[in-house]
Amino acid sequence: MRNADSQIGAGRKLYPVIQPYFYQMMEVSDHHSLYIEECGNPDGIPVVVLHGGPGGGCSPGMRRFFHPDVYRIILFDQRGCGRSTPHASVENNTTWHLVEDIERIRKHLGVEQWIVFGGSWGSTLALVYAETHPEYVRNLVLRGVFLMTQSELDWFYDGGAGRFFPEEWQKFIGLLPEDERSDIIGAYSKRLFGDDKAELVSFARAWTGWESALASLESHTSVTMAPAAYACAFARIENHYFANKGFLGEDGYIMKHIDRIKDIPGTIVQGRYDMICPPDTAVKLHEVWPASRLIIASQSGHSLSEPQITSTLVGVMDELA
């Protein structure tokens, strides 16, 4: 284990935003079509970027961690997210559907092996994909590790993180009657999937605002007025996944199957003060994954945009190139 401010990525800057040379909508079921884009070097090292959430989406800024002359950069919006359609849909939307989608994209684009790059929920999905299809993964680069365990959900939705940010926690739970606060995820689910559209938007913004408030080390102000369309997709899909424990079938699924990726090299970049995905999870993962290295960003929280995390990830990708 090492600190990020030792060697890797110190002072590295993001690459300029580049435009995709190819994008398309790809049907993956009778119900879902995914937005997919490629940029960088068509003959370069393939890297697939898995965005967070569940329920977020990819953005132009995510292209900037990779040298455009070296990497073939592949991004896509997961089911129900971003430009994928139908928007905010949870029908046929599980971790296993997403793993199938990633593999379908790989085959469609003619990729033999690729680097899988993901943060937060993207790290969960990267690990499950790699454990399912290890032969197609040449390297894993993970940020802000989340393993979709009950203890992690309890930390964030049962008052653990709320003890550090009581004002934001009260805003989050304050919309609920007191007799429903023993199951925050379930109580929010009723409103996010109810028939009252105004209530849906209000609760979606509160759900999104709670997470946004804790994402960065420097800012702890809830984004309560997130655009309604984004908030609804993010909150509904994330709640759907968390209410179903990630559809993994057993608590601790990723750690129980870690031997499947024991020989795949990987780098974990973890913020020391990550309040959404606390660092002890990353440490435990590193301890049981022999081919991994753990870099603790000593002055960072959770967000991909934290300066130290940004420079470290750019440095890791430059090193792999």
C-alpha positions in Angstrom: 0.0 0.0 0.0 1.3 3.4 -0.8 0.1 7.1 -0.7 -0.9 8.7 -4.0 1.3 11.7 -3.3 4.5 9.6 -3.4 5.2 8.8 -7.0 2.4 7.9 -9.3 0.6 10.8 -11.1 2.0 13.7 -9.0 1.1 16.9 -10.9 -0.4 15.0 -13.9 -3.2 16.9 -15.7 -6.2 15.6 -17.5 -5.9 15.3 -21.3 -8.0 17.7 -23.4 -11.6 16.7 -24.3 -11.6 14.9 -27.6 -14.6 14.1 -29.8 -15.8 10.6 -30.5 -14.9 9.2 -33.9 -17.8 6.7 -33.6 -21.0 6.5 -31.7 -24.2 4.5 -32.0 -27.3 3.2 -30.3 -27.1 -0.5 -29.8 -30.1 -2.7 -29.0 -29.4 -5.1 -26.2 -33.0 -6.3 -25.6 -36.5 -5.8 -26.9 -36.7 -3.0 -24.3 -33.3 -1.4 -24.0 -30.9 0.4 -26.4 -27.5 1.6 -25.2 -25.5 4.7 -26.2 -21.9 3.7 -27.0 -19.0 5.9 -28.1 -15.4 5.5 -29.1 -12.7 8.1 -29.1 -8.9 8.2 -29.2 -6.8 5.8 -31.3 -8.9 3.2 -33.1 -5.8 0.9 -33.1 -4.8 1.7 -29.5 -5.1 -0.2 -26.3 -8.8 -0.8 -25.6 -10.2 0.6 -22.4 -13.9 0.4 -21.4 -15.1 3.0 -18.9 -17.9 2.0 -16.4 -19.7 4.9 -14.9 -21.0 5.1 -11.4 -24.4 5.2 -9.7 -26.0 2.8 -10.6 -28.0 5.4 -12.5 -25.3 7.9 -13.5 -24.0 8.2 -17.1 -20.8 8.8 -19.0 -19.7 12.3 -19.8 -17.0 14.0 -22.0 -14.8 14.5 -19.0 -14.4 10.7 -18.6 -12.5 10.7 -21.9 -9.8 12.8 -20.4 -8.0 10.2 -18.3 -6.4 8.5 -21.3 -3.7 9.6 -23.7 -5.7 9.9 -27.0 -2.8 8.6 -29.1 -2.4 5.5 -27.0 -5.9 4.4 -26.0 -9.0 3.2 -27.8 -11.5 4.7 -25.3 -14.9 3.1 -25.1 -17.7 4.6 -23.1 -21.4 3.7 -22.8 -24.4 4.7 -20.8 -25.8 1.7 -18.8 -29.4 0.7 -19.0 -31.8 3.5 -18.3 -29.0 6.1 -17.9 -27.8 9.1 -19.9 -28.6 8.8 -23.6 -29.6 5.1 -23.3 -33.3 4.4 -23.7 -35.8 4.1 -22.3 -34.8 6.7 -19.8 -34.9 5.8 -16.1 -36.3 2.3 -16.8 -35.6 -0.5 -14.2 -37.3 -3.2 -16.3 -34.8 -6.0 -17.1 -32.2 -3.8 -15.4 -29.9 -5.8 -13.1 -26.2 -6.3 -12.6 -26.3 -9.5 -14.7 -28.0 -7.6 -17.5 -25.2 -5.1 -17.4 -22.5 -7.8 -17.4 -24.1 -9.3 -20.5 -24.2 -5.8 -22.1 -20.5 -5.2 -21.5 -19.7 -8.6 -23.1 -22.0 -7.8 -26.0 -20.2 -4.5 -26.6 -16.8 -6.2 -26.5 -17.9 -8.7 -29.1 -19.6 -6.1 -31.2 -16.5 -3.9 -31.3 -14.1 -6.8 -32.0 -12.1 -6.3 -28.8 -10.1 -9.4 -27.7 -9.0 -8.0 -24.3 -9.4 -4.6 -22.7 -8.6 -2.6 -19.6 -11.7 -2.2 -17.4 -11.8 1.3 -15.7 -14.5 2.0 -13.2 -15.2 4.0 -10.0 -17.7 3.6 -7.2 -20.6 1.5 -8.6 -18.4 1.3 -11.7 -15.8 -0.6 -9.6 -18.5 -3.0 -8.5 -19.6 -3.7 -12.0 -15.9 -4.0 -13.2 -15.2 -6.6 -10.5 -18.3 -8.6 -11.3 -17.6 -8.5 -15.0 -14.0 -9.5 -14.5 -15.0 -12.4 -12.2 -17.5 -13.6 -14.9 -15.2 -13.1 -17.9 -11.7 -13.0 -16.6 -10.2 -14.1 -19.9 -11.1 -10.8 -21.6 -9.7 -8.5 -18.9 -6.0 -7.5 -19.2 -6.1 -5.0 -16.3 -8.5 -3.4 -13.8 -8.3 0.2 -12.7 -10.7 1.0 -9.8 -11.5 4.1 -7.9 -13.6 4.5 -4.7 -14.2 0.8 -4.3 -17.8 -0.4 -3.6 -18.5 -4.1 -3.2 -22.3 -4.0 -2.8 -22.4 -5.5 0.7 -25.0 -4.9 3.4 -22.5 -3.2 5.7 -21.7 -0.6 3.0 -25.4 0.1 2.4 -25.9 0.4 6.2 -23.0 2.8 6.4 -24.6 5.2 3.9 -28.3 4.6 4.5 -28.6 3.7 8.1 -26.9 6.7 9.8 -23.2 5.9 9.6 -22.2 8.7 7.3 -25.0 10.8 8.7 -23.1 11.0 12.0 -20.4 13.0 10.2 -22.9 15.1 8.3 -25.9 15.5 10.5 -27.3 18.5 8.8 -27.3 16.8 5.4 -28.6 13.6 6.9 -31.6 15.4 8.5 -32.4 16.9 5.1 -32.3 13.4 3.6 -34.5 11.6 6.2 -36.6 14.7 7.0 -38.9 14.0 4.1 -40.0 10.7 5.7 -42.4 10.1 8.6 -40.4 9.0 11.7 -42.0 5.6 11.7 -40.5 4.8 8.2 -36.9 5.9 9.0 -35.8 2.4 10.0 -35.7 1.4 6.3 -34.6 4.5 4.3 -34.1 2.6 1.1 -37.5 1.0 1.3 -39.2 4.2 2.3 -37.7 6.1 -0.6 -38.6 3.3 -2.9 -42.3 3.8 -2.3 -42.0 7.4 -3.4 -39.6 6.9 -6.3 -41.9 4.3 -7.8 -45.2 5.8 -6.8 -47.8 7.5 -9.0 -47.3 11.1 -7.7 -44.9 12.7 -10.2 -44.2 15.8 -8.0 -43.4 13.6 -5.1 -41.1 11.5 -7.3 -39.1 14.6 -8.3 -38.8 15.8 -4.8 -37.6 12.5 -3.4 -35.3 11.9 -6.4 -33.6 15.3 -5.8 -33.2 14.5 -2.1 -31.7 11.1 -2.8 -29.3 12.5 -5.4 -28.5 15.5 -3.1 -27.5 13.3 -0.2 -24.9 11.5 -2.2 -23.7 14.6 -4.0 -23.2 16.4 -0.7 -20.6 13.8 0.5 -18.8 13.2 -2.8 -16.1 15.9 -2.5 -13.8 16.7 0.3 -14.1 20.4 -0.3 -17.9 20.8 -0.7 -20.7 19.5 1.4 -23.7 21.3 0.0 -26.6 19.2 -1.2 -27.4 19.5 -4.9 -31.1 19.5 -4.1 -32.1 21.1 -7.4 -30.4 18.6 -9.7 -32.2 18.5 -13.1 -35.4 16.5 -12.7 -34.7 14.0 -15.5 -31.2 13.3 -14.2 -32.3 13.0 -10.6 -35.1 10.7 -11.4 -33.0 8.3 -13.4 -30.2 8.3 -10.9 -32.4 7.9 -7.8 -34.8 5.3 -9.3 -32.1 3.1 -10.7 -29.8 3.3 -7.7 -32.6 2.6 -5.3 -33.7 -0.3 -7.5 -30.3 -1.9 -7.3 -29.8 -1.2 -3.6 -33.2 -2.5 -2.6 -32.3 -5.7 -4.4 -28.7 -5.9 -2.9 -27.2 -5.5 -6.4 -29.0 -8.7 -7.6 -25.8 -10.6 -6.5 -27.7 -13.4 -4.7 -25.5 -13.4 -1.6 -23.9 -10.9 0.7 -20.1 -10.6 0.0 -20.4 -12.1 -3.5 -17.4 -10.3 -5.0 -15.0 -11.3 -2.2 -16.2 -14.9 -2.2 -15.3 -15.2 -5.9 -12.1 -13.1 -5.8 -10.0 -16.2 -6.8 -11.4 -15.8 -10.3 -9.3 -12.7 -10.8 -6.3 -13.5 -8.6 -3.9 -13.3 -11.6 -5.4 -10.2 -13.2 -3.3 -7.1 -12.4 -5.2 -4.2 -11.0 -4.8 -0.8 -9.3 -7.1 0.6 -6.6 -7.1 4.3 -6.1 -8.9 5.2 -2.9 -9.6 8.5 -1.2 -8.5 8.5 2.5 -11.6 10.6 3.4 -14.1 8.9 1.2 -17.4 9.2 3.0 -19.5 7.3 0.4 -17.2 4.2 0.0 -15.0 4.1 3.1 -11.3 3.0 2.6 -11.5 -0.1 4.7 -13.4 -1.9 1.9 -10.5 -1.1 -0.6 -8.0 -2.4 2.0 -9.9 -5.6 2.4 -10.1 -6.1 -1.3 -6.4 -5.5 -1.8 -5.5 -8.0 0.9 -7.3 -10.9 -0.8 -6.4 -9.9 -4.4 -2.7 -10.9 -4.9 -2.2 -9.0 -8.2 -3.6 -5.7 -7.0 -1.9 -2.6 -5.6 -3.6 0.0 -3.5 -2.9 3.7 -3.7 -4.4 5.8 -0.9 -5.0 9.4 -2.0 -4.3 11.0 1.3 -6.1 14.3 0.7 -9.1 13.1 -1.2 -12.7 12.1 -0.8 -14.8 10.1 -3.2 -15.3 12.1 -6.4 -13.5 11.3 -9.6 -12.8 15.1 -9.9 -10.8 15.3 -6.7 -7.4 16.7 -7.8 -5.3 14.0 -6.2 -7.5 11.2 -7.5 -7.5 12.7 -11.0 -3.8 13.1 -11.2 -3.2 9.6 -9.8 -5.6 7.9 -12.3 -4.0 9.8 -15.2 -0.6 8.6 -13.9 -1.8 5.0 -13.6 -3.1 5.0 -17.2 0.1 6.7 -18.5 2.1 4.0 -16.7 0.0 1.2 -18.2 0.5 2.7 -21.7 
